[in-house]
Amino acid sequence: MRGYLLYYCIREQYQMIDSNINTPSNRDYSGRYYVQISNLPLQALDSLRTYYKRKIINFIGVPREGSYEPLANMICWSYFNLIEAKPTIQYMKKILRTYKCL
């Protein structure tokens, strides 16, 4: 599940940068592959996407004062923190129990 959540975070970022579905970054099929190898039900994946949309704002990183780059960000760090957060892990376990994926 963490792999799918990471894919979804990256996919959302790609689409914020460029919404054209024909650009190479928006044609990443990692999520589809992950769904195939994990056998997770679509309801579980929908629940993860909803969780991301509700919670990502709590993890958006702001560069330290030492960064003078006006467009600097901490996207990877933000996504890592979201995926590794204790509430996220607990939520994933809940999803697995709910959809009997354990």
Kinemage of the C-alpha trace (Angstrom):
@kinemage 1
@onewidth
@group {chain A} dominant
@subgroup {mainchain}
@vectorlist {calphas} color= white
{ca met a 1} P 0.000 0.000 0.000
{ca arg a 2} L 2.847 2.392 0.699
{ca gly a 3} L 4.039 1.898 -2.856
{ca tyr a 4} L 0.670 2.853 -4.267
{ca leu a 5} L 0.405 5.879 -1.973
{ca leu a 6} L 3.857 7.048 -3.083
{ca tyr a 7} L 2.855 6.592 -6.723
{ca tyr a 8} L -0.315 8.608 -6.131
{ca cys a 9} L 1.603 11.437 -4.414
{ca ile a 10} L 4.025 11.680 -7.335
{ca arg a 11} L 1.223 11.450 -9.898
{ca glu a 12} L -0.639 14.329 -8.255
{ca gln a 13} L 2.536 16.417 -8.269
{ca tyr a 14} L 3.153 15.688 -11.957
{ca gln a 15} L -0.361 16.808 -12.771
{ca met a 16} L 0.049 20.044 -10.807
{ca ile a 17} L 3.127 20.811 -12.874
{ca asp a 18} L 1.683 19.828 -16.237
{ca ser a 19} L -1.906 18.717 -16.745
{ca asn a 20} L -1.262 17.502 -20.312
{ca ile a 21} L -1.869 13.741 -20.115
{ca asn a 22} L 0.439 13.147 -23.080
{ca thr a 23} L 3.617 14.318 -21.357
{ca pro a 24} L 5.941 11.481 -20.325
{ca ser a 25} L 5.632 12.289 -16.620
{ca asn a 26} L 1.845 11.915 -16.798
{ca arg a 27} L 2.088 8.573 -18.566
{ca asp a 28} L 3.609 6.721 -15.628
{ca tyr a 29} L 1.912 3.335 -15.313
{ca ser a 30} L 3.477 2.405 -11.967
{ca gly a 31} L 0.122 2.689 -10.225
{ca arg a 32} L -1.552 0.252 -12.593
{ca tyr a 33} L 1.318 -2.176 -12.164
{ca tyr a 34} L 1.132 -1.869 -8.389
{ca val a 35} L -2.608 -2.605 -8.484
{ca gln a 36} L -1.946 -5.733 -10.552
{ca ile a 37} L 0.716 -7.143 -8.238
{ca ser a 38} L -0.988 -6.210 -4.964
{ca asn a 39} L -4.530 -7.460 -5.610
{ca leu a 40} L -5.903 -4.601 -3.530
{ca pro a 41} L -9.588 -3.921 -4.112
{ca leu a 42} L -10.472 -0.639 -5.798
{ca gln a 43} L -12.321 0.501 -2.663
{ca ala a 44} L -9.053 0.287 -0.709
{ca leu a 45} L -7.247 2.375 -3.329
{ca asp a 46} L -10.073 4.928 -3.385
{ca ser a 47} L -9.806 5.174 0.376
{ca leu a 48} L -6.047 5.817 0.108
{ca arg a 49} L -6.568 8.560 -2.469
{ca thr a 50} L -9.161 10.217 -0.240
{ca tyr a 51} L -6.759 10.001 2.697
{ca tyr a 52} L -4.044 11.682 0.622
{ca lys a 53} L -6.348 14.540 -0.371
{ca arg a 54} L -7.366 15.122 3.255
{ca lys a 55} L -3.934 14.794 4.855
{ca ile a 56} L -1.217 15.986 2.454
{ca ile a 57} L -1.646 19.608 3.507
{ca asn a 58} L -0.389 18.614 6.972
{ca phe a 59} L 2.873 17.362 5.485
{ca ile a 60} L 3.786 19.993 2.898
{ca gly a 61} L 7.350 21.024 3.674
{ca val a 62} L 8.666 24.552 3.556
{ca pro a 63} L 12.377 25.058 2.768
{ca arg a 64} L 14.613 26.271 5.568
{ca glu a 65} L 15.581 29.935 5.720
{ca gly a 66} L 18.907 29.076 4.102
{ca ser a 67} L 17.232 28.537 0.758
{ca tyr a 68} L 17.173 31.662 -1.355
{ca glu a 69} L 15.473 29.907 -4.245
{ca pro a 70} L 11.965 31.422 -4.521
{ca leu a 71} L 10.518 28.265 -6.101
{ca ala a 72} L 12.201 25.851 -3.707
{ca asn a 73} L 10.080 23.072 -2.289
{ca met a 74} L 10.364 19.928 -0.238
{ca ile a 75} L 7.993 17.713 -2.183
{ca cys a 76} L 9.848 14.420 -1.748
{ca trp a 77} L 10.357 15.067 1.948
{ca ser a 78} L 6.654 15.890 2.342
{ca tyr a 79} L 5.572 12.675 0.638
{ca phe a 80} L 8.036 10.588 2.613
{ca asn a 81} L 6.737 12.064 5.860
{ca leu a 82} L 3.133 11.396 4.853
{ca ile a 83} L 3.835 7.775 3.937
{ca glu a 84} L 5.914 7.064 7.035
{ca ala a 85} L 3.665 8.878 9.519
{ca lys a 86} L 2.228 6.722 12.271
{ca pro a 87} L -1.376 7.807 11.507
{ca thr a 88} L -0.879 6.855 7.846
{ca ile a 89} L 0.457 3.426 8.744
{ca gln a 90} L -2.444 2.901 11.134
{ca tyr a 91} L -4.884 3.992 8.430
{ca met a 92} L -3.374 1.534 5.949
{ca lys a 93} L -3.690 -1.281 8.480
{ca lys a 94} L -7.326 -0.310 8.999
{ca ile a 95} L -7.939 -0.439 5.246
{ca leu a 96} L -6.315 -3.866 5.037
{ca arg a 97} L -8.531 -5.149 7.858
{ca thr a 98} L -11.663 -3.533 6.408
{ca tyr a 99} L -11.168 -5.090 2.990
{ca lys a 100} L -9.750 -8.325 4.428
{ca cys a 101} L -6.448 -7.975 2.614
{ca leu a 102} L -4.350 -9.289 5.521
